[in-house]
Amino acid sequence: MKKILASLITLIAMLLIGCNDQKKSADLTKKQIIKPIVISTWNHGLAANDEAWKILVKGGDALDAVEQGVRTAEANPDVQTVGLGGFPDREGHVTLDACIMDHYNNCGSVAFLQHIKHPISVARKVMEETPHVMLVGEGALKFALTQGFQKENLLTEKSKQAYESWLEKSDYKPVINIENHDTISMLALDEEGNLSGACTTSGASWKMHGRVGDSPIIGAGLFLDNEVGAAAATGMGEAMMKTAGSAMVVELMRHGKSPYEACKEVVERIYKIYKGDPDLEWLQVGFIALNKQGEYGSYCLRPGFNYAVQTNTVKNKLINADFKIQ
């Protein structure tokens, strides 16, 4: 009887220890989740993060944070291919693309939108006020006007002068890392543990009239799954569309890759596609990614791409992404 009692006591003790260990493990995992957090592309991501952080630090929604964050670049005429002051296409028209996505997988997008300074906010209206995901061109403009947005001239004198200089040769060849005053992509994880993302741009400078890149394309320029993580892209949009780049980054995270590893693998895929192609000479692509634990990462094809990070412990700093081609 004593032996049986001793065995029972030992078993109970082991179970209690196991429960405590599981609790400690759960508590540790909980402590390791970094939230809120916001990350965004390029130098102008710093100002965007500042604006988004005002919402996140008060327990606000990630969707509101990413919308308000990227609006800073759209409204800044010195950021010359996002919103106001964006470089025009080869016919002299400023055309804008944007998309936004929330943690329910709702999304909205506009493409080839003219005369509206904040395409990201129009994209959100498409998501919330229509049964559609994407509106383009005249239809997108008409919708924006019905929603109270004001029509205005987005071609600033500075961008007009740049366009006139380009017209002297009319040579269309993308410049590596021109995105440092271009596309802004932003991902955020809020206090509730929910993800949202936004992407906005006026696209490739001097593009053909009507060209649309990856920025408004869900799965290419931006994608998220609230059970896994989020990813966004910058660089030459055609490469992201050929690979469904952002969706692939999220899917790799679903299968256990870290944000950094997932970004790197998709960049490697793009490199293989373009290896031996003359376009590789000027090609640049980069991804940012954020998972549900608040872990983040980035990778790009060539040096020069950077991104901004803001958390409770990381006070909005720029990080240079690792790269494939030396």
N, C-alpha and C positions, 0 to 999 in steps of 0.2 A: 504493500500500500504506500509506504514511504517513497519507494522508487517511482511509482505512478504519479504521486503528488509532486515529486521533484521534477518529473518530466513535464507535467502540466505547467508548473511555475516557469520552467525554462522556455516552453513554447509561448506562453503569454508574454514573457519578457522579450522574446525575439519579435513577436508580432508588434509589441509596443515600440520597440526600436525601429522596426521597419516602417511603421506609421510615422514616427518622428522624422526618419530619414526622408520619406516621401514628402512630408510637409516642408522640411528644410529645402528639399530639391525644388518644390513648387514655389516656395518663397524666393529662392535664389533666381529661378527663371523669371519670376515676376519682377524682381529688382533689375534684371538685365534688360528688360524692355525699355528702350529709349523713346519717350514721348513727352511732350510733343517734339516734332522735328520737321524741318523743312529744308529741302535742297533744291537748287536751281542752277541753270547753266550760265556760264560766262561771267564776265566782270559785273555786268548790270544785274546779276543775280543778287548781289549784296543789297542794293536798294530794294529789290523785290522781296528779299527775305525779311528785311526790316519791316516792311508793310505787312507781310503775312504773319510775322511773329506777334504783332500787336493783337491779332485775333487769336492766335493759338495759345499765347501765354495766359489769356483770360479764360481758357477752356472753350474757345470758339470752335466752330466747325471747319474741318479741313477744306471743304469746298469753298467756303467764303474766303478762306486764307489764300488759296491758290488764285482765285479770281482777282482779288484785290492786289495780290503780289505782282502778277504779271502786268496788270494795268499800269504800273509805274513805268515800265519800258514802253508800253504803247503810247503813253502820254509824253514821253521824253523825246523831243526832236533831235537830240544828239545821238540817240540810238537809231541809226539810220536805215535799218530794215525791219523795224517793228512799229506798226501804227503810224502816228504822226511823224512826218519827215522821212518815211521809208523811201529807199531808192526805188524808182519806178521801173516798169518793164521797158522793153526796147521801143515802145511807142509812146512812152512818157506818162503812163498811167500807174498810179500807186494802187496795187491790188493786194488784199490782205486775206490771210488764212488763219484759222484758229480752231481749237477744240478743247473740250472740258469733259471730265468724267468723275462721277462720284462713287461712293463705296457700295451702292446698290447696282453698279454697272449701268446706270443711266448715263447717257452721253449726248452731247450736242456739238455741232460743228458748222462752220461757215467756210466757204471757199470762194475765191475770186470776188471778194466783197470790196466795193469801192466807196469812198466818201464817209466812212464811219470810223472814228478814231479808236473805238474799243471793240474790236471783233470778238474778244473773249466773252464780253458780257452779252453780245448778240448770240453767241454760241450757247451760253447758259439759258437764254430765253428760248432758243430752239429746243433745248432739252426739256425745259419745264413747261412750255406753253404750246408745244405742237406734238403731234404723234410721230414726228420724224426725227432722224438723227442729223441729217445734213441738208442745208440750203446753200445754193450757190448763186453767184452773179446777181442779175437784176432781181431775182426772186428773194435773195437774201437781203438786198438793199430795201426792197419794198417792205419786207417783214420788219426789218430794223426800224424803219420810219413809223410803222404802225405801233411799235412798242415804245415810241417816244425818243428814239435816238435822233441826234441832229446831224444833218448832212453838212459836210464841210470840206474844204480843200486841204488835202493832206500833203501836197507837194510843197515843201518849204523851199525857200530861196537857196539854202545850202545844198539840198538834194537836187534841185533843178540845175544848179551850176555843175554838180558832179555828172549829171546826165548829159548836159551839153558838152562837157569835156569828153565823155565816153563816145558821143556821136561823131567826134572827129575821126575815130578809127572804126567804131562800131564792131569791135572785136569781142565776141562773146567767149569768155573763158573764165570759169569760176576761180576766185582767188582763195587759196588755202587759208582757213581761219578768219575769213572776213566775217564769220558769224560772231566774232567778238563784239560786233555792234549789230547783231542780227537776231535770229531766233532766240526766244526764251522759253524754256521748258521748266516746269516746277512740279515737285511732288511733295506731299505733306502727310504726316500721320498725326492725328490730334489726340487729345487726352482720352477720348473714348475708344481709342485704338482703331479708328477708321481712316482709310486712305482716300485721297482725291488727287487729281492731277490736271494740269493745264498746259497748253502749248500755243504760242501765237507768233506770227511772223508776217513780213511782207514778201518773203521768199527770195529766191535767187535774184540778185541785181541784174537788170537788163535782160531778163528772161523773155521768152516769146509771150505775146499777149494771150492770156488764157491758160498759161501753164499753172498747174497746181502741184505742190510738192507733198511731202509726207506730213507736214504739221497738222493739217485738219483731218488726217486719215486715222481713225481709231484702229489700233493694232500696228501701225507703222510709226507715226510720230509720238504716240502715247497709248499706253494700255495699263490697266490694273485689274487685279482680282483681290478683293478684300480679304480673302482667306490666305493669300500668299504674299503679294507685294505689288509694286508699281514700277514702271520704267518709262523713260522718255528719251527722245533722240534729238540730235542737232547735227548739222552738216548737210551734205548733198542729199536731198530728199529722195531722189530716184533710187539710191542704194538702199535706203530703208524700206521703200515700197517693194523692192524686189525680194526682200527677205522677211517681210512682216516683222521688222526688227524688234520693236518694243514688245510685241506679243511673245516673241520667241524668248526674250530676256525673262519675262515673267514666267513662262512655261519652264524654263531651265531652273528658276528658283523653286518652282513647285516640285521639281525632281531633286532638290537638295543642294543645288549650287548656291553659293553666296552671291550677293549682288555684284561684287567685283568679278567673280568667276563667270557669272552669267553674261555680263557685259562683254567680257573678254572673248568668250566663245562666239558671240554673234559678230563681233568685229572680225574675228578670224574667218568666219564664214564669208563675210563681205569681201575680205582680202582675197580669198580663193576665187570668188566670182570675178573680180577685177584683175587678178594676176595675169600679166601679159597683155592687158587692155591698155591702149594709150591714155584712156581717161584716168588711170591710176596715178598719173603724174601730178594731177591737181586735186585728187579726191581726198576729202576729209569727212569722217563720220565719228560720232561720239555718242555714248549712252550714259545716262545716270540711272541708278536703280535704288530702291528702298524696299526693305521687306517689313513684315508685320512686327518684328522685334525691334525695329528702328535701326537696323544695320543698313549701311549705305555703301555704295561703291560706284566706280566709273571706269571706263576704258575707252580709248580712242585709237584711230588709225595712225595719226601723226602727232608729234609734240605740238603743244600750243593751246590745247583745249583745257579749260579749267571750270570749276563749278564751286558754288557757295553753299556752305552748310551752317545751320543755326539750330542749337539745342539749348537746354538749360545750362549745360556745361561748356559747350562750344559756342563761343560768342561771335558768330557770323564771320567765318573766315573763308578765303579762297584756297582751293586745293588744286594743284596741277595733276591732271589725270595721267596714269600710265599709258603707254602707247606701243603700237606694233612696229612701225617703220622708224628706224633711227634717222 
